[in-house]
Amino acid sequence: MSGMAEQDIFQDESPRRTRELRQRSFTLSYVVTRGVIPLIILLAIWQLVAFIAQGIGLIDIASAFVRLVVEGDADGRTLMEHTGMSMFRVTLGFTAAIATAIPLGIAIGRYRAVDAVLGPVVEAMRPIPPIAWIPLSILMFRTNVVGAQVFIIWIGSFFPILINTTAGVKRTDPVHLDVAHTFGATEAQILAKVVLPSAAPEMFAGLRLGFGIGWMCLVAAEMIGGGLGLGYLVIIAEQLGRTGETISAMLVIGAIGFMISYAFLLVEKRLLRWRREVSI
């Protein structure tokens, strides 16, 4: 009996051990494919770019990064100060883009009269590059440099969010709208219970894309001036011939953009669990 009991326990433990081994193998494979290999490729690319640019290596870039963190740039401004100011500007511009683009996108996508009036205006302004708005932003915000920079970031983020929101609203299944009307739903209920959930995937895609473009507009926005910010650090370090500091600032810009985009994916996956296309 004792032998049979031990055999049963062994048989019960065998599938569990198999699952644990598979889980460990999956975790290791995930870390290698999503973390180690991309990091190696990224470092190799930056090593190649840095060497071609000025013959410096990763050690020089790392030392420049540490120097920026501890001592600061030529003006004594640390990397944290530059990063904080850039995040402040991007947060303002991106928040303004969300507050304006999503309601307008819902209106254009939902109501034909609004689409007929504002649709052509949006399509006419959308192809203008954000950097082309810099002279106008300087004229609009003569005494407010931060306002001019936030305006450029807003322009970069606004149109991707607007276009994706409009497309998502227009793709709402007419059958769902008819069912809502049949059951006597009000317009507010239709927007909240049918239109917004249907358009949510496109809206999240627009948010990720809008933040990415707004973050890229950061360098152009901080060309206006201000004396602080990652974009400003890239430009001033390049002018002073400090290639290591330039590349360090660029790496920080890329890392922050990646982490925030990844955070959007996490939120999207949590809120839209029914959408299997979202992968992390």
C-alpha positions, -999 to +999 in steps of 0.1 A: +000+000+000+028+023+009+044+017-025+012+024-043+007+057-023+042+068-032+036+060-069+004+080-068+021+110-053+049+108-079+024+107-107+006+137-092+038+156-089+050+149-124+025+171-143+031+199-118+069+197-123+063+197-160+042+229-158+068+246-136+095+237-160+075+250-189+067+282-170+103+288-162+113+281-198+087+306-210+098+332-185+135+328-195+126+329-232+104+360-226+132+379-208+158+370-234+136+379-265+120+410-250+148+423-229+183+410-234+184+407-272+168+442-278+192+457-253+222+442-271+209+454-305+203+489-291+237+491-275+254+478-307+235+505-328+245+533-304+281+521-304+282+521-342+265+556-344+288+570-317+319+556-333+310+569-368+300+603-354+331+611-334+350+579-326+337+575-290+325+543-274+300+531-248+324+538-220+326+575-230+288+577-232+284+561-198+309+585-182+291+614-198+258+601-185+272+598-150+287+633-152+253+647-163+236+630-134+261+640-107+277+673-119+253+685-146+260+702-180+281+732-187+256+754-168+255+730-138+220+717-147+217+681-139+200+654-160+171+652-135+164+689-139+164+686-177+142+655-176+117+670-151+112+701-172+107+681-204+082+659-187+064+690-174+061+705-209+051+672-225+025+665-198+009+699-204+009+696-242-004+660-241-031+667-216-043+697-237-043+674-268-064+648-250-089+674-237-094+689-271-089+660-296-111+633-280-143+654-277-138+669-311-131+634-326-163+620-310-183+650-324-169+646-359-173+608-359-208+608-345-225+638-361-226+643-399-231+680-396-200+685-375-180+662-399-192+682-429-181+715-414-149+705-395-137+675-414-122+694-443-106+719-419-089+691-400-077+674-432-063+707-445-043+714-413-032+678-405-004+676-431+014+707-418+045+694-398+046+705-362+080+721-367+065+744-393+044+759-365+074+771-345+075+807-360+038+811-354+040+798-319+068+823-311+045+851-324+015+838-304+035+834-272+060+863-274+066+865-236+058+829-227+084+804-239+068+775-221+035+783-238+051+782-272+068+749-265+036+733-251+018+745-282+042+727-305+038+695-284+000+699-285+000+702-323+021+670-326-002+650-303-035+665-313-040+651-348-031+615-342-056+614-313-082+632-333-080+610-364-080+577-344-109+588-322-129+599-353-122+566-371-131+545-340-164+563-336-173+560-372-166+522-371-192+516-344-214+488-355-248+502-368-266+472-354-255+481-319-268+517-324-301+504-337-305+481-307-298+510-283-323+532-301-349+504-300-345+501-262-350+539-258-314+548-249-307+585-248-279+601-268-257+603-237-263+566-229-255+557-265-222+576-263-212+562-229-224+525-234-220+519-271-199+545-290-170+549-265-165+512-258-165+505-295-140+532-303-118+525-273-091+504-291-086+531-318-086+558-291-059+541-271-039+536-304-043+573-310-031+581-275+000+560-278+008+575-313+000+610-301+023+608-272+050+594-293+048+622-318+045+648-291+075+634-274+094+636-306+083+672-310+101+679-277+134+686-294+119+709-319+099+727-291+129+732-269+148+747-298+128+778-291+148+783-259+141+781-222+176+769-211+163+736-197+150+703-211+163+672-228+158+687-262+177+718-252+205+696-237+208+677-270+212+709-289+236+727-265+258+697-260+261+692-298+271+729-302+297+725-275+311+693-291+301+671-262+290+641-282+287+618-251+263+642-235+243+645-267+239+607-270+232+603-233+203+628-236+190+610-267+191+577-249+171+592-220+145+605-245+142+571-261+140+553-228+113+576-214+093+573-246+095+535-245+085+533-209+054+555-213+044+537-245+047+504-226+026+519-198-001+527-223-001+491-235-004+479-199-034+501-192-050+492-226-045+455-219-061+459-184-091+480-195-097+462-228-092+426-218-116+415-246-092+428-272-068+399-278-048+419-304-031+439-276+002+422-268+031+431-245 
